[in-house]
Amino acid sequence: MWLVVDLLLVGVFAVVGRLSHYGALTAGGWWTTAWPFLVGTLLAWAVLALTRRPPAAVSSGVVVWLGALVGGMVLRQASGQGTATAFVVVATLVLGAVLVLPRVGARVRR
């Protein structure tokens, strides 16, 4: 379940980014923005699987956050997309919030 949640939240991150910068959303535009972060998320999930971390743990959310962020930025740079400092700061904060805070909330509810 957490894998689907993480991928959806990263997808929403890309939607909001596209809308805030371009005022419109197309499937191609969304994909251009989303794919590096989605791949980073999947790589982080591979790390979770290899280390047998529980997906709902807050520390697993941190792994996914860092994987989505670092993987996303590296892939954006490699594919000729922008990695301006302001974008990196915003992505760091937003991805951290959307990938870690739901796990904190789930833990508190338990």
N, C-alpha and C positions, 0 to 999 in steps of 0.2 A: 504494500500500500504506500509506504513512504517514497518509494521510487517514483510512482505515478504522481504523488503530491509534489515532489521536488521538480520533476520535469514540467508539470503544469505551472508551478510558480515561476520557474525560469522562463517559460513561454510567456507568461503574463508580464514579466519584467521586460521582455522584448517588445510586447505590444505597447506597453506604456511608453517605452523609449521611442518607438517609431511614431506614435501619436504625438508625443510632446515635441518632437523635432521636425516632423513632416506634416502633421495635421491630418494625415490620411493613412490608411493601412491597406496594403496589398499582401497577398500570400508570399510573393517573391521578396518583397521588402522585409516582411516579418522573418522569413527564412534566412535572409542575409544577415540580419541582426542576431537571430536566435541560435543558429547552428553552432557557433563556437562555444557558447555557454552550455548548450545541451550536450555537446561532446565532452566538455569539461566535467559536467555533472555525471555523465556516464562513466568517465574515467575515475572519478571519486568513488562512485558506487562499486567499481571493480576493486578499489583499495579496501572498501568496507567489506566486501565479500572475502577477499584474500586474508584480511586480518580478523575476520569473523566478529566484527563489531555489530552490536545490536542497532538496527537502523533508527529506532526511536530515541536512542540516547542523544543527549545534547552534544556530547563530544562527536558523535557521528554527523550531526548537523554542521559542526565546525569543519569537519573533513569535507563534506559536500560543498559548503560555502567556499572554502579555499580552492577546491578542485574546480568548481564552476568559475570562480573569479580568475585564478591563475591560468587554468586551461583556456578559458575564454579569451583572455587578453593575449596569451601567446598565439593562439590560433587566429585572432583578429589581426595581430601584427604580421603573422606569416602570410595571411591572405590579402594584405594590403589595405585592411580596414584601419580606422583610426583608433588610437589609444591615448588620446589627449589626457593630461593630468586630471582635469576636472571630471572627465568621464570615468576614469579609474576610481576617483574618490567617490563619486555617486554610485557607481556599480558596487564598490566595496560595501558601502553602507546599506544599499537597498538589498543586495543579495544576502548580506549578513542577516538583515532583518527577516527576509522572507524564508530563508532556509534554516535559521536557528530558532527564531522565536516560536514557530509552531511546535517545535519539540519541547521548548520550555513550557509552553501552555499545556501540552499533553502530559508532561511530567507533573505539573502543578495539579491538574485535574485528577491524576491517579493518587 
